[in-house]
Amino acid sequence: MKSKLLAVLILSMVSTATYAGLADSLKGGGDLKAMAESKSKEAAKGKANKEIAIKVNKKLLAEGRKNQCSFKSGTDELEKGCGNKAKKLANQIIDVKKSLQSQGYSGFKFVVSGHTDSSGDAAKNKDLSARRAQVMVKELVSQGVDASDIESVGMGSEKLLVKPDNTPAKKAKNRRYEVQIRF
């Protein structure tokens, strides 16, 4: 009987102390309140970043399509006449960066993704697209984009723009690079 009474007494003391600590945390200055506020701020920031990324990526994709540099077939060597196109794209990237920073955004990168058509070996296409993306990053850096703000990735034929790419014109549209922002 005494042991049961002692157990009940201990359990009630523990639950009271736990409730009191929880209540103190919720009233002000406690860890739970700070954690909840922090989570809420992070969720809002993530949502804002996602929304701004959608807007910025539309602009970057359009600019990239207007100023698409060509590569010699099967290589990562740029065709002549890319300089002005790369300069326009680089200026767009620099303007986006300045605009985002002036609005208080940080922690973003510009990602150049290289793409190929579906012809040939998938592994070779993946490698070729990665090399082409690296070449474009170097070109954009030479045009004024900060090297620490940009990175490259090869996509091969994983994300075809035009499906199926069964004509020379459709294949040509799939051989491209794109610039997007990532938070």
N, C-alpha and C positions, 0 to 999 in steps of 0.2 A: 504494500500500500504506500509506504513512504517513498519507495523508488518510483512508483507511478506519479505520485505528487511532485517529486523532485523533477522528473522528466517533463511534466506539464509546465512547471514553473520555469525551467530552463528554456523550453521551446517558446513560451510566451515572452520571455526576456529577449531572446534572439530575434523573434519576429518584430517586437517593438523597436529594438535597436536598429534593425534593418529598415523598417518603415521610417524611423526618425532620420536616418542617414539619407534615404531616398528623398524624403520631403525637404530636407535641408538642401540637397543638391538641386532640386527643382525650384526652390524658392529664389535662389539668387547666388550667382558666383560659383555654383557647384560644377563638377566635372560633367554631369549629364547635360546640363543646360548648354555648356560650352560645346560639348560634342554635338548636340542637336543643332545648334546654330552653325557650327562648322560644316556639318553634313548638308544642311539647307543651303548654305552659301556655295558649296561645291556643286550641288545639283543645279542651282541657278546658273552658275558659271558654265557648267557643262552644256546646259541648254542654250545659253547665249552663244557659246563657241560653236555649237552645232548649227544654229541658225545663221550666224555670220559666215561660217564655212560654206554653207549652201550658196549664199549670195556671191561670195568671193569666187568660189569654184566655177560658177556659171560664167563670170567675167573672164577668168583665166582660161577656161576651155575655149571660149569664143575667140579670145586673142591668140591662143595657140593655134587654132584652126586657120585663122587669117594669116598667121605668120609661121606657117609650117615649112621648115627646111627639109630638103630632100637629101637622101643618102644614095650613094652609088649602090647599085643592085648587089645584094648579098654581102655588103660591107658596112663598116661603121664610119666610112669616109663621107664627109659632107660634100654635096654638089656645090659648084660655084654659085655665088649670089645669095648666100645665107646671111651675110653680115648685117644688112639692113633689117631683115626679118628678126634676127636674134636680138638686135638692138631694141626694136619695138617691144618685143616680148620681155626683155630685161627691164626696160623702163616701166612696163606695166607691173612687173613683180616688185620693183623698187617703190612705185607709187602705192601699191597695196600694203606693203610693209609699213610705210610712213603713215598711211591712213589708219591702219590697225593700231599701231603704237600710239598715235595721237588720241585714240579712243580708249586707251588703257588695256588693250589686248597684248598678251605675251604668251610665250611658250608654244609658238607655232613654227612650222617648217614648211618650205615649199618642196614638193616632191615631183620630180620629172620621171614619168613612167614611159618606158619604151614599149612599143607594140609591133607585132608582125602579123602577116596574113597567115592563113592556115596551111600554106604549102610547105612541104619539106618536113624534116625531123623536128619534133617538138623541143627536144633538148637543145639543139643547135639554134632554133628560133629564140628560145629563152635567153641563151647566151648572147646572141646577136642583139636582141632588144635591150639587154642590160648594158652592152657596150655602147649602143647608140644613145641610150639615156645618159651615160657617163660623158659622152662626147658633147651632148647638149648642155649638160651642167657646166662643163669646162667652157663652152662657148658663152653661156649666160654669165658666168663669173668674169670672163674676159670683157664682157660688156658692162660690168659694174655691179652685178649681184654679189652680195657678200657670201663667200664660200661656206660660212658657218650656218647660213640660212637655207641652204638647198641641198638636197640629196637625190640620188637616182635609184630606180628600181626597174628591173626587166620583167615584163609581163608575158613575153612571147605572144602566143595567140589565145591566151586565156580570156581576154575581154575584147572580142571582136566588136567593132563599131557597126559593121554591116554583116548580116548573116542571111543566107550563106554567101561566102565570098567566092563565087563561082565564075566571075568574069574579071578581066584585067582591071576594069574601073573599080569594082568592089574591093579587089585585093589591094589596090593602091590606097583606098580610104582606110584600110586596116593597118597599113604600114605607116605608123605615126608615132608621135610622142605627145604626151599631155602634161600640163603643169597644174597641180592642185595644191591646196593648202591642207595641212594636217595639224590639229591642236594636240 
